Amino acid sequence: MPIERILSESDIKKVVKANSKPPFAIRNKALVLVSTYWLLSPIEASELRIEDVMDKDGQFYRIWVLPDYVAQNGEAREIRTSDHIAKLMQDYIEWWVANCLYESGKKAYQGRDPKAPFVLNDNYEKYALSKRDKDGATGFLPVALNKKLNSLLENAGMVGCSASSFRDSGIKLLFDNGARYNDIRDFSGIKTKKSLDAKIRPHEAELESVMNGLFRNL
């Protein structure tokens, strides 16, 4: 399986710029940050709610917990938000206010419904999950959000990427900026070093695959 392109911070800025036309410019930026900065998978982002990231006073949590019922592996994990990212997320909520989205009629949560989905589609609704039955078990896939993330990449001319590239690139950026394996493991919810290595060192992983194929028929 080919290694997907890892986006640099410059690439991510290009994606944001390429998707900066109204009315969804601010939403698109928030969606990129949810994926690359919070390291949420598409299925996690689809399930995230206002009350998960914001307190009743309307302040974004600097340290918060992704609930176990949202986390893809079913295990709650701690997420962090720096001040400058919180300001960008506040821009997103102000976009909600300007569009009269999910009003609660109360002061808490900046007047928004705390149960409202945090990531909204082009109809200002939750990204629906698609039901999948496999081997007698029922699961769900984030088909709708995957399509949106792919479209953001396509608009920016990013070749060799898919929806998962956002999260993988965020993991690589964390590592390049000095984050430790244990920190990345806890922040991303990815448990094994092998899985993280495939994202942190994609070129080495690709080279290993090539080397393993050499001289097989000698």
C-alpha positions as CSV (number, residue, x, y, z in Angstrom):
1,M,0.0,0.0,0.0
2,P,1.6,3.3,-1.0
3,I,2.5,5.9,1.6
4,E,0.3,8.9,1.4
5,R,1.7,12.4,1.2
6,I,2.4,14.1,4.5
7,L,1.4,17.8,4.5
8,S,3.8,20.4,5.8
9,E,2.5,23.4,7.8
10,S,2.9,25.4,4.5
11,D,0.7,22.9,2.7
12,I,-1.9,23.1,5.4
13,K,-2.0,26.9,5.0
14,K,-2.5,26.4,1.3
15,V,-5.4,24.2,1.9
16,V,-7.0,26.8,4.2
17,K,-6.4,29.5,1.7
18,A,-7.8,27.5,-1.2
19,N,-11.0,26.9,0.7
20,S,-11.4,30.5,2.1
21,K,-14.4,31.6,0.0
22,P,-17.6,32.5,1.8
23,P,-19.9,31.2,3.2
24,F,-17.8,28.3,4.6
25,A,-14.3,29.8,4.9
26,I,-14.3,29.9,8.7
27,R,-15.9,26.5,9.0
28,N,-13.4,25.0,6.6
29,K,-10.5,26.4,8.6
30,A,-12.0,24.9,11.8
31,L,-12.4,21.6,10.1
32,V,-8.7,21.5,9.1
33,L,-7.7,22.4,12.7
34,V,-10.0,19.8,14.2
35,S,-8.3,17.2,12.0
36,T,-4.6,18.3,12.1
37,Y,-4.3,20.1,15.5
38,W,-6.7,18.0,17.7
39,L,-5.8,14.9,15.7
40,L,-9.4,13.8,15.5
41,S,-10.2,11.1,13.0
42,P,-13.2,11.8,10.6
43,I,-15.5,9.6,12.7
44,E,-14.5,11.4,15.9
45,A,-14.9,14.8,14.3
46,S,-18.4,13.8,13.1
47,E,-19.5,12.9,16.7
48,L,-17.9,15.9,18.5
49,R,-20.3,18.2,20.3
50,I,-20.1,21.8,21.6
51,E,-20.1,20.7,25.2
52,D,-17.1,18.5,24.6
53,V,-14.8,21.5,23.8
54,M,-16.4,24.5,25.6
55,D,-17.4,25.1,29.2
56,K,-20.8,26.6,30.3
57,D,-19.2,30.1,30.5
58,G,-18.5,29.9,26.8
59,Q,-14.7,29.4,27.1
60,F,-12.9,26.8,25.1
61,Y,-11.2,24.3,27.3
62,R,-7.4,24.4,27.2
63,I,-7.4,20.8,28.4
64,W,-10.4,18.6,27.7
65,V,-11.3,15.0,27.3
66,L,-12.6,13.4,24.1
67,P,-15.3,11.2,25.5
68,D,-15.1,7.4,25.2
69,Y,-18.3,7.3,23.2
70,V,-16.7,9.7,20.6
71,A,-13.2,8.2,20.5
72,Q,-12.8,5.8,17.6
73,N,-11.2,3.1,19.8
74,G,-13.7,3.6,22.6
75,E,-11.1,5.0,25.0
76,A,-11.4,8.6,26.3
77,R,-8.2,10.7,25.8
78,E,-7.0,14.1,26.8
79,I,-6.8,16.9,24.2
80,R,-5.1,20.2,24.6
81,T,-5.9,23.6,23.0
82,S,-3.4,26.5,22.9
83,D,-4.6,30.1,23.3
84,H,-4.1,30.9,19.6
85,I,-6.1,27.9,18.5
86,A,-8.8,28.8,21.0
87,K,-9.1,32.2,19.3
88,L,-9.5,30.6,15.9
89,M,-12.2,28.3,17.3
90,Q,-13.9,31.4,18.8
91,D,-14.0,32.9,15.2
92,Y,-15.8,29.7,14.3
93,I,-18.4,30.1,17.0
94,E,-18.9,33.8,16.1
95,W,-19.7,32.5,12.6
96,W,-22.3,30.3,14.3
97,V,-23.7,33.4,16.1
98,A,-23.8,35.4,12.8
99,N,-25.8,32.6,11.2
100,C,-28.1,32.1,14.1
101,L,-27.1,28.4,14.4
102,Y,-28.3,26.1,17.2
103,E,-29.5,28.9,19.4
104,S,-30.5,27.8,22.9
105,G,-32.1,31.0,24.3
106,K,-29.7,30.8,27.3
107,K,-26.5,32.5,28.1
108,A,-24.5,29.3,28.7
109,Y,-22.2,28.1,25.9
110,Q,-22.4,31.5,24.2
111,G,-26.1,30.9,23.6
112,R,-25.6,27.7,21.6
113,D,-27.1,24.3,22.2
114,P,-24.4,22.3,24.1
115,K,-25.6,19.1,22.4
116,A,-25.1,20.6,18.9
117,P,-22.6,19.0,16.6
118,F,-19.3,21.0,16.6
119,V,-18.4,20.2,13.0
120,L,-21.1,21.3,10.6
121,N,-21.7,20.3,7.0
122,D,-22.8,22.6,4.1
123,N,-26.4,22.3,5.4
124,Y,-25.3,23.5,8.8
125,E,-26.0,20.0,10.2
126,K,-24.0,17.1,11.6
127,Y,-22.0,15.0,9.2
128,A,-23.9,11.8,9.1
129,L,-22.2,8.4,9.5
130,S,-23.0,5.7,7.0
131,K,-24.0,2.3,8.4
132,R,-22.0,-0.7,7.4
133,D,-22.7,-4.4,8.0
134,K,-19.7,-6.7,7.9
135,D,-19.3,-10.2,9.1
136,G,-22.5,-10.0,11.1
137,A,-21.4,-6.8,12.9
138,T,-22.8,-3.3,12.4
139,G,-20.4,-0.4,12.2
140,F,-20.3,3.1,10.9
141,L,-18.1,5.0,8.4
142,P,-17.6,8.8,8.1
143,V,-18.3,8.8,4.4
144,A,-19.7,12.3,4.3
145,L,-16.9,14.0,6.2
146,N,-14.3,12.0,4.3
147,K,-15.7,13.4,1.0
148,K,-15.6,17.0,2.4
149,L,-12.0,16.6,3.6
150,N,-11.0,15.1,0.2
151,S,-12.6,18.1,-1.5
152,L,-10.6,20.5,0.6
153,L,-7.4,18.8,-0.6
154,E,-8.5,18.7,-4.2
155,N,-9.3,22.4,-4.2
156,A,-5.8,23.1,-3.0
157,G,-4.3,20.8,-5.7
158,M,-2.8,18.4,-3.1
159,V,-2.0,15.2,-4.9
160,G,-1.5,11.9,-3.2
161,C,-3.6,12.8,-0.2
162,S,-6.8,11.6,1.4
163,A,-8.9,12.5,4.3
164,S,-6.6,10.7,6.7
165,S,-3.7,12.8,5.6
166,F,-4.8,15.7,7.8
167,R,-4.5,13.7,11.0
168,D,-1.3,11.9,9.9
169,S,0.3,15.2,9.0
170,G,-0.6,16.7,12.4
171,I,1.1,13.7,14.1
172,K,4.2,14.3,12.0
173,L,4.2,18.0,12.8
174,L,4.0,17.2,16.5
175,F,6.9,14.9,16.3
176,D,9.0,17.3,14.2
177,N,8.4,20.0,16.8
178,G,9.7,17.9,19.6
179,A,6.7,16.0,21.0
180,R,7.6,12.6,22.6
181,Y,6.2,9.3,21.5
182,N,4.2,8.8,24.7
183,D,2.7,12.3,24.3
184,I,1.7,11.6,20.7
185,R,0.4,8.2,21.6
186,D,-1.8,9.6,24.3
187,F,-2.9,12.7,22.3
188,S,-3.8,10.7,19.1
189,G,-5.1,7.5,20.8
190,I,-2.8,5.4,18.5
191,K,-1.3,2.8,20.8
192,T,1.5,1.0,18.9
193,K,4.9,2.4,18.0
194,K,4.7,0.7,14.6
195,S,1.5,2.5,13.7
196,L,3.0,5.8,14.8
197,D,6.3,5.2,13.0
198,A,4.3,4.7,9.8
199,K,3.1,8.3,10.2
200,I,6.1,9.9,11.8
201,R,8.6,8.4,9.4
202,P,6.6,7.7,6.3
203,H,9.7,7.8,4.0
204,E,11.5,5.3,6.1
205,A,8.4,3.0,6.1
206,E,8.2,3.3,2.3
207,L,11.9,2.5,1.9
208,E,11.6,-0.6,4.1
209,S,8.8,-1.8,1.9
210,V,11.0,-1.3,-1.2
211,M,13.9,-3.1,0.4
212,N,11.8,-6.0,1.4
213,G,10.9,-6.5,-2.2
214,L,14.4,-6.6,-3.5
215,F,16.2,-9.8,-4.6
216,R,13.2,-12.0,-3.9
217,N,13.8,-14.0,-7.1
218,L,17.6,-14.0,-7.1
